[in-house]
Amino acid sequence: MFSGLVTGDATIATIKKDTQTITMTIKTSTSNLKGLKVGDSIAVNGCCLTVESFTETKFVVTMMPQTFKKTTFKNSKIGDQVNIERSLQVTSRLEGHIVTGHIDDVVSLIKKQQNENAIELFFKLPDRLTAQVVPQGSIAINGTSLTVMDINKNIFSVGLIPHTQENTNLTQLAVGDQVNVETDILGKYVAKNLILFQGAK
């Protein structure tokens, strides 16, 4: 489990594809890997992946083709900046929101605008996810915990404060770029229960 408080201090060093798996090496600072162990979970652009091996400044993760195709990794290239987050410990403070690391879909940026010192980003959701997103609710974009500013039909917006701009890869997004999105797990359960309740009636 994660909280959505990521660091953008990481880049893709290698990508290796074969018929069964895709292996990536991620390069980051030594401080981000302190205490890391083989088998630990790290979210990379919001996708929960398992550490296969590591050095002081790099770690290797492997994903199945289904995960690769369902995420923005299918368009990734060496040198791309990625957001990473180590999994929460029992003693960790939950300062963002509960993020599982299971990507719901890939969505496109359709508008980007500067609002004083904040940047507002607009994305288009697939219809099946709209019931899980509400104004002032939480959503994870490339693993980053953000507050939904507004939603109109299937278009929602989020704001990037200066700290988020400086510490994630979201600032460099251009219109048309795709991101990994995970809706709030609480919203999923509410939407599911409503469907079951309506079906029972």
C-alpha positions in Angstrom: 0.0 0.0 0.0 1.1 3.6 -0.7 0.1 7.1 0.1 0.7 8.9 -3.1 3.5 11.0 -1.8 6.1 10.4 -4.5 9.4 11.6 -5.6 10.2 12.4 -9.2 13.9 11.9 -8.6 14.1 8.7 -10.8 14.6 7.8 -14.5 14.3 4.7 -16.6 17.8 3.3 -17.2 17.0 0.2 -19.2 14.0 -1.5 -20.7 14.2 -5.2 -21.8 11.3 -7.0 -23.4 10.9 -10.7 -24.1 7.9 -12.9 -24.9 6.9 -13.4 -21.2 8.0 -10.3 -19.2 9.3 -6.8 -19.4 12.2 -5.8 -17.2 13.0 -2.2 -16.3 16.0 -0.7 -14.4 15.2 2.5 -12.5 17.9 4.9 -11.5 17.4 7.2 -8.5 19.3 8.7 -5.6 20.9 6.6 -2.9 18.6 8.1 -0.2 15.5 6.8 -2.0 16.8 3.2 -1.7 18.0 3.2 1.9 17.0 -0.1 3.6 15.6 -1.6 0.4 15.3 -5.4 0.1 14.7 -7.8 -2.7 11.0 -8.5 -2.7 10.0 -5.0 -1.5 7.2 -3.2 -3.4 7.9 0.1 -5.1 5.3 2.1 -7.0 6.7 3.4 -10.4 4.4 6.0 -11.9 1.7 4.6 -9.6 2.2 0.9 -10.6 3.1 -1.4 -7.8 6.1 -3.5 -8.8 8.4 -5.9 -7.0 12.1 -5.3 -6.6 14.1 -8.1 -8.2 17.5 -6.8 -7.5 19.2 -3.5 -6.7 22.4 -1.5 -6.2 23.0 1.8 -4.3 21.4 3.9 -7.1 19.4 1.4 -9.2 16.7 -1.2 -8.8 15.2 -3.7 -11.2 11.5 -4.6 -11.6 9.7 -7.0 -13.8 6.1 -6.8 -15.1 3.8 -9.0 -17.0 2.8 -8.1 -20.6 -0.8 -7.3 -19.4 0.5 -4.7 -16.9 2.8 -3.3 -19.6 0.0 -2.9 -22.1 -2.4 -1.4 -19.5 -0.1 1.3 -18.4 1.9 4.2 -19.8 5.0 1.9 -19.8 4.1 0.7 -23.2 5.1 4.2 -24.5 8.1 4.7 -22.1 11.7 5.0 -23.3 15.1 5.1 -21.7 15.7 8.5 -19.9 12.0 9.1 -19.1 11.5 10.6 -15.6 9.3 8.5 -13.4 7.6 9.0 -10.0 8.5 6.4 -7.4 7.3 5.7 -3.9 8.3 3.0 -1.4 5.5 1.0 0.2 4.1 2.3 3.5 5.3 0.9 6.8 2.9 0.3 9.7 4.4 3.3 11.5 4.1 5.6 8.5 2.0 8.7 8.5 -0.8 8.6 5.8 -0.4 12.1 4.4 -1.9 11.5 1.0 -4.6 8.9 0.5 -4.7 5.1 0.3 -3.2 4.1 -3.1 -3.0 0.4 -4.0 -0.7 0.6 -7.0 -3.2 -1.1 -9.2 -3.7 1.1 -12.3 -7.3 1.5 -13.5 -6.6 3.0 -16.8 -4.5 5.4 -18.9 -6.0 8.8 -19.5 -4.9 11.7 -21.7 -4.2 15.3 -20.7 -6.6 17.5 -22.7 -5.8 20.9 -21.2 -3.1 22.6 -19.1 -3.3 26.1 -17.6 -1.4 28.3 -15.2 -3.5 29.6 -12.2 -1.2 32.0 -10.3 1.4 29.7 -8.7 -0.6 26.5 -9.4 -0.9 24.5 -12.6 -4.3 23.0 -13.4 -4.5 19.8 -15.4 -7.6 18.5 -17.2 -8.0 14.8 -18.1 -10.7 12.8 -19.8 -11.9 9.7 -18.0 -13.4 6.6 -19.5 -17.1 6.4 -18.7 -16.7 3.4 -16.4 -14.6 5.4 -13.9 -16.7 8.6 -13.7 -18.8 7.4 -10.8 -15.6 6.8 -8.7 -14.4 10.4 -9.0 -16.0 13.3 -7.1 -15.1 17.0 -6.5 -12.7 17.3 -3.5 -12.1 13.6 -3.6 -8.7 11.9 -4.1 -7.2 10.4 -7.2 -3.7 9.2 -8.1 -2.1 10.4 -11.3 1.2 8.7 -12.1 1.1 7.6 -8.4 0.8 11.2 -7.1 -2.0 11.8 -4.6 -4.1 14.7 -5.8 -7.4 16.4 -5.0 -10.0 16.5 -7.7 -10.8 20.2 -8.2 -13.8 19.6 -10.4 -15.5 17.0 -12.6 -17.9 17.7 -15.5 -19.3 14.6 -17.1 -16.1 12.7 -17.8 -13.6 15.6 -17.7 -11.9 16.2 -14.3 -9.2 18.6 -13.2 -6.5 18.6 -10.5 -4.1 21.3 -9.3 -0.4 21.1 -8.9 1.0 23.3 -6.1 4.6 24.4 -6.3 5.9 21.5 -4.1 4.2 19.0 -6.4 5.5 20.8 -9.5 9.0 20.5 -8.2 8.9 16.9 -7.0 6.9 14.9 -9.6 7.0 14.4 -13.4 3.5 16.0 -13.8 4.8 19.5 -14.6 6.4 18.4 -17.8 3.2 16.9 -19.2 2.0 18.3 -22.5 -1.5 18.2 -24.0 -2.0 14.7 -25.5 0.4 13.0 -23.0 -0.9 10.0 -21.2 -0.8 9.2 -17.5 -1.6 6.3 -15.2 -4.7 6.8 -13.2 -6.0 5.1 -10.1 -9.3 6.2 -8.6 -9.9 6.2 -4.8 -10.4 2.7 -3.4 -13.2 4.1 -1.2 -15.0 5.4 -4.3 -14.7 1.9 -5.8 -16.4 0.3 -2.9 -19.2 2.9 -2.7 -19.9 2.5 -6.5 -19.9 -1.3 -6.2 -22.3 -1.2 -3.2 -24.7 1.2 -5.0 -24.8 -1.2 -8.0 -25.6 -4.2 -5.7 -28.2 -2.1 -3.8 -29.9 -1.0 -6.9 -29.9 -4.6 -8.2 -31.5 -5.9 -5.0 -34.3 -3.4 -5.4 
